[in-house]
């Protein structure tokens, strides 16, 4: 289940010096108190004990607060955090890199209050796996020295684990893990795994939990493998699958069923790649427990190239077959075609990459296509799958995932970084970012929901900004001084000369800034490190500066050219 075209995080890390954004919003619910287990008395007591202590009374449980009906089905708002390390070195006059990276999922703060056990399970999983980044980077660096520096082989080395959400609702949370690695040698490695959690208990779901008949499962899986892949296996595929324990299969869950993964070398030689088997509940109700696959009115699924999916888009009881196809011309520009049953819907946009999402609402379904253009520009195109026609153009400058990137620390030339961004899993709450050029180039983010027309609708007036750099006032800059809640402290205030501040929200002509309170420049010379924000830098969030810029005759503030007033401005071409 490969993405259409994967963008390099090393490119993202560089671009994030110029633009970055993330934000989130939420609702609130209290965690139910846990029951206290009564103290158990052992049956056998030591004879010499003269006096038996009275058993302790279990503490009384507090009455749980009443949960309003609309809170019982609180949606999951999911954040993706990526942590990694990157190293670059010039070898034989060519730059080569080493990188390790892992994606993780966490619940946004307010969603974590609704689903505290899942929040803890995801946090624990992140902590367990994030600790491997240091050791993995060490192994890559050893190979880099042997293979690239000493061996003269001009290659890049990597070990990357990306994770993609496949299901996120009030019952289950499931994601797929894809590890790609190259340590030198004839070829790299590739492995797919899956992970599924019960949302309300935080317990990991096993395949045996939802399979009714283990023997039937093996029979169906072997048959599908035989029919789909033919004569590629080491030996008889039926005998190989029969030897599996049910919980020995690698699998994941989506709203419709499960997918089983068989990695390189598992059933067949390396050249055969990985194999997958999809089992939909509607096709195998005698095999899968229906309690795990109750129909969902709303969800979001990322669609991958050439992988079809059958969905009842208009709730008429009939499923439509949806497939996304990509084609490339002689100039390396790609176009996207949506196959809807026997119809072909052609996109009018040429791009170099695209991400496609099936967005199922209560009464309709849409396909959101985010086209990646040159210079990291993105265009959103929306198609109504109910009617099979384009709805309209969305915001021409819309992007889903432009996470804020921060260098946490540098060690021996290695840059350890982390990124954070919301994940598109919910039609009612998602985030789009747009490129802004107000006192530098960066991405601003707003919260959206799917409107009646199918297009994204936002109630936010301004974009939230998480720019990974600071600006410095070379001279006093006129502004309004305000509290974080919007209360004006001073109408005709100034940002004093020498102040470092960070942009936290903006429109096309207005900027909010927050003063840095612990930023100490390493030098007075202009360079990127001088202006980049360290992950541990903190800010005085009680005081905000409101700056209005005039763009009619060049970019000015109170008639003064911004380049005369500010240092650290970063504009992308």
N, C-alpha and C positions, 0 to 999 in steps of 0.2 A: 504494500500500500504506500507507494512512493508519492511524494508531492510532485507537482508538475515540473518545477525547476527550483532547486534549493539555492537561496541566497547565502553567500558566505558571511558568517558572523564577523570575520576579520574586516570585511567591507563595512558591515554595520557599525563596528566599533569606531572606525575612522569617521564615518558619516555622522555618527552620534555626537561628535565634537561640534557639529554645526547645527544639528536639529534633534530634539528629543521631547517626548511628552508622555504622561500617563495620569490618570485620575480615576476616582471611583466614588460612588454614592451608595446609600443603603437605607435599610430599615432596621427595626430593633425588636428583639424578643429575648426574654429571660430564659436561662437554662433551667430545666426542671431539676429540683434537688434529688440527689441519689438516695435510694433507700439504704438504711444502715442494717447490716446483717447482725442478728442477735448473736451474743456470745455463746459458743458451743461448749458443752461440758463433756469431757472425756468419760468413757464408760468405765475404764479401769483406773482406780485410784491407788496410790501408794498406801499400804496398810498403816505405816507409822505416822501418817498425818493425823494430828490430834483434832484439829478443827478445820472443817471444810468451809472455805469462804463462800458467802452468798453470791450467786451469779449476778453480774452487773445487769442493770436494766438498760435495754437498748434506748438510745436517745430518741425522743419523739421527732418524727419527720415533720418539717414545715409543710403547710399546705401550698401546693404549687399555685402560682398566679394563673388566673384565667387567661387562656390564649384566645384571642379574637379569631373568628372563623377565617378571616382573610390571611391570618398569620400561619395557619396550619399548612398551607401550601407555599410557603415562602420560597422563592426561587434561589438557586445557587448562583452567586456571583463569584466567579473564579478568577484568580490572578495567576499569571505565569511569571515565574522568576527564573532567570538563567544565570548561572555562575560559571566562570571559566578562567583560564589563564592563557596568555598569548605571548609568544617570543618570536622575534624576527632577527635575522642575521644575514649579512652579505657574504656569500660564498662564491668565489670565482666571479666577482663583479655582478652577481645576481642575488636578489633578495629571496630568501626562503623562510618559511614560517613553521612554527610548531604551535599547536593549539589543542586544548582539551576544554570541553564544555558540557554542561548538563542542564536540561530543562527540569523544572519542578512546578507543581501546582499547589497553591494555597488558597484558602477561602478569604475573600475580602472581609474586612473586620466585622461589619455588621452581619454578614451571612454566617460568620463563625459563631455569632451569638445564637442563631437559630439552630445550627448544626455543630455544636461544640465537639462532639466525639469524632466526626469526620475531620474537623479542623485539626484536632490533635493527631489523628492518624496520618494526615498528609504532612503535617509539620515533622512528625517523627520520621516519616519516610525520607523527607528531604534531608534531615540531619544525618541519617544513616548513610545516605549516598553521596552527599556533598563532601564528606570527609575523604572520599577517594580521589578528589581532584588533585590534591598535592602529590600523592604517590603516582598517579597516572602521568602527571606532568614530568615527574622525575624519570620515569621509564622512557617517555618520549624524548627527553633531553639526552639521555644516554644513547639512544638510537640515532638521534640527530647528529651527535658527535661522531659516531661510528660510520653511519651510512652517508651523511651529507658532507660533513666537514672533512673527515679523513678519507671517506670512500669516494668523494667527488661526484656523488649521484645528485643531480639537480632536482630534488623533489621537495614537497611539503609533507609534513607528518601531522596526523590528527587522531584524536579519539573523541568522538562527539556522540552524545546521547540526547536525541530530541524526543519529546513526548507530546502526543496529540490527544485531545479530549474526544472521546467517541460517544459518551453518554453522560449527561449531567442533569438530573431531575431530582424530585423530592424523595426518590427511592434508592437510586443507585448512581454511583460515579465510577466511570470506567475510562481508562486511557491506554493508548498503545505506546510502547517504547521502541525506538529504532536506534541502534548503535552502529555507527560507521567508524571504522578505524583503519589507519595505515601506518605501520611502523617501519616501512621499508620492505623490500623483497618483491616477489613476483606479483602479488596482488594484495588488496586490503581485505578486511573482514566486514561482515554485515550480519546483524542479528535483530530479530523482532521478538518482543515479549509483550505481555499485557498485564494489567492490574485492575481489579474491580473491588470497590468498597460498598458496604451497606451505608447509606447516607446517615441513617439515624443511630446506628450502633458504632460506626467506625470500624467494624470487623471486616476483614478481607473475605470476599465471597470465593468459594471454591467451585470448581466445575461440577463436582458431585452434588453440590447443593441444589443445582437446577436441572440436573439430568435425571430422567425417570428410569431409564434402562441403559446401563453401561454397555451391555452387549450390542444393543441396537445402535448406540452411538458409534462404536467401532466399525460395525458393518457399513453404516452410511458414510462415514469418513473415508474408509478404504475404497468404497465404490466411487465416490466423487474424485478422489485422487487418481484412481485408475483411469476414469473417463476423461479427466481434465488434463492429465500430464503424460499419460501413455507409458511407454517403456523407458523410463529414466531411472528407476529405482535400483538400489543395490540388489535387492531380492524381491520375492513376492510381497507386494505391498499389503495384502490382506494379512499375511503372517506377521509382518512388521507392526502393523497397527494393533493386532490382537495382543501383542506382547506389552502394550502400554497399560499402565495403571491410569484410571480416569483422571486423577489429579496430577498425572504426569504430563498431560497435554498443556501446551501454551495457548492462551486464549484471551479474548476480550469480548466486551458486550456493547451493543448499540441498542437503540430503542426497539429494533425489530428482531434481534436474535443474537447469535454469537459468531465469532470468527476464530478458527483454529490456525495456528502458525507452525510451520515446520521449517527450521532454519537450514542454512548451508551445512552440508555433510550429515544432516540428521537422517534423512531417508535416501539421499542421492548425492552424487559428486558435486564439487564446488561449482562446476560449470552449469549445473542445473538450477542454481540459485535457490531461493526460498519458495515454498509452496503454501497455499492458503486454501481453507475450506470455509465457505459461508453457510450457516444454517439458520434460516429464518423461522421464527416461531409459527407463522402461518403455514409454512410448508411442512413442518414437523411438530404438530401439536401433541402427538403421541410420545415425542422424545423430550421436549422442553417443558418445564413447569411454567404454566401460564401466569402464575402469580408474579413472575419476574418480567413479564412483557405485556402489562396492561397498556392499552392505547394511550398515547400522550397527545394532548391537544396542541401543545407548543414545544418546539425544540429547534435547535440549529445543528446541522451536520455539515462538515467540510466534505466536498466531493472531489475526488481525485480523478485524474485523467484516465479515460477509457474504462472506468469502473462504474457499471450501471447500478442503479438502485430503483426499486419499485415502491412507490408511495401513492397513497390516495390523497391527491392534492386538493380536491374540492369536496371531500367528505360524501361522495356518492356511492361508496362501497366498492368502487372499482379502482385498482391501482394503475398508475401511469408509470411507464418505464422511462427513467431519466438517465442520460449519459452525457458527459462532457467530453468533447473531442478538441484537440489542439492541432493546428497545422502551421507550418512555417514556410515562408517564401524564400526566394533567392537572396534577399537582403537580410535574412535572419530575423524578420519580424513575424510574430505569431498572431494568429487569430483564433477565436474561440467559437465553437459551434455547439449548441445545445440540442441534443436529440430527445424529443418528447414524443414517445411512441413512434409513429411513422413520420413525424414532422421534424424538420430541421430549422432551428432558429439561429440565424447568423448574427454574430456581434459585428458592430461597425468599427470596433476599436482595434488598432494594431498595437502590440506591446511586446515586451521581451519576457514577461512572466505574468502569471495571474493566479489568484486564489478564488475559488468558487464555493459558495455556501448555500445549502438548501435551508431556507428560513420558513418553517412551518408555523403559521398562526392558527387561531381557532377556526377561522372560516376560509382561509386562503393559504397559498404557498407561493413563495418567491425564490428566485435565484439571484443572489448578490454576487456580482463578479467584480473583484478589485483588480484592475489592470495596472501592472507596474510599467512605468515609462522610464525614459532616460532621466538622469539626475534625481532618482528616487521619487519622481513625481508619480502620483497615483490617481486613477480615475475610477469612480464607482458607476457601474451599470446595473440596472435592476430589471428583471424580467418577471412578469406575472405568469406563473406556471398554470394557473387556473384557466386563463384564456390563451396562453401560449404566445403572448406578445410582450414587447418591451413596455414597461410602465412609463418610463421617462428617464432622463438622465438624472442621476443623483447629483450631489455636490461634486463638481468636476475635480475638486481637490480634496479627496477623501481617502484616508488610509486607516486600516484597522490596527496594525501592529507597528508602531514606531516607539519602542520602549526607551525610557530614559537610561542612559548608560553611564556608569560611574566607575572610575578607577579606584578600587578600594586600597590598593597599595602596590608598590613596585619593589621587586627583589631580584637582584642579579640580572637585570634586564628583562625580567618577566613581569608582565602587567596582569594583575588579578582584577577582574571586573565582575560586575553584576548588572543585570537589566531587569526591569519589571514592567509588565503591561497587563491590562485586562484581557480576558479570553472571550471570544464571541460564542456564547452558548445559550443565550436567552433573548428572544425577540422583544421582551419588555424592557430590558436594561442592557445596553451595550454602548461602546465608546468608539467614536471616530475622531481621528486627528487630521488636521489640515495644516498645510504649510503657511506660516505667517512670516512677514518681513518687517516687523515693527521693532526697531532698535536691535537688529540682527535677524538671522534666519533660524527658525526653530519650528517645531510642531506644537500646535495648540489642540487641546482635546475637549470635546463636549460629550455629555451623556445623551443618548438617543433612545427612541423606541420606534418600532415599525408603525407608521401611520396608516390611515384607512386606504390610502392609494398604494401602499406598499413601500413608499419611500421613507427614509429615516426622518424622524421629526425630533427636534430638540427644544426643550424649554429653557435652556441655558442662554443667557445673553452674552457672556464672554467665554473665551477659551481658557481652560486651565493649562498652565505651562509648567513643565519640569525641565527647564534648560540646564544642561550640564556645565554651564560656565557662568562667570560673574562679569559684570560691567563695573567700571570705575569712573567716578565723576572727576574729571580733570579740573573743572570749575564748578561753582555753585549751579545747581540745576533747579529751576523753578518747578514746584509741584504742589499738590495738596497732600497734607499729612493726615492719615486716617488710622483708625483702629481696625483690627482684623474683621470686626462685624460691620464695617462700613461707616461708622460714626466719624464725622470730620472733626479733626483736632485743630487744624489750621488751614485756612483757605489759601493763603499765600505763603506757603512754606518753601523750604529749599532742602535739597539733598546736598549736604556740604561737600566741598571739594575734598578729594581723597577718600570718599566713602566707597566701599565695595558693596554692591547689591545684586540680588538675583531676581529675575523676572518670574513671577508666579501666576499671573493671568494677564490676558491681553485681548484686544480686538485689532482691526487693521490699522487703527490710529491711536490707540490708547494702551498704556502699559501700567501694570502695578509692579512695584518693586519691594523687596524686603531686605533690610540691611544685614550684612554679615557681621557677626559679633566675634568670631574667632579666626577669621581668615588672615593669615600672615603670608605675604608674598615672599617667595624664595629669592627673588631678584627684582630689580627695577627695569629689567630688559623685557621687551615684548616677545613672548613666546606662548605657545598653547598651554603648556603646563602652568604658566603664571595665571591663566584665567580659568582653567578647568576646576570643577568642584570636586573636592575629595568627599568620599562617601560619609566621612565622619564630621564634616562641617555642619555646624548648627546655625540657626538664624533666629533673630528676634521677631517672632511672628505677631507680636502685639502692635507693631508699628508698620504701616504700609505707606508707600509713596505712590500717588497717582500722577502719572505723567501724560500729558496730551501732546501729540505730535502733529504738526501741520505738514501735509504732503502735497499741497497745491503747487508750490514753487520749490521743489526739493524737500528733503526731510529736515525740518527745523523744529526747535522747541523755543517758544517765545521769541521767534525771529532769529535764533542762533542756530547755525549749522550743527547737526548732531556730532559730526566728526571733531568739531572744536570743543564740544562739551564732554564727550565720553571716550574712554579708552576701553579696548577689549571688544569692540563691535565685530561681529562675525557674520558676514553675508555669503551665502552660497551662490554660485553662478547659475 
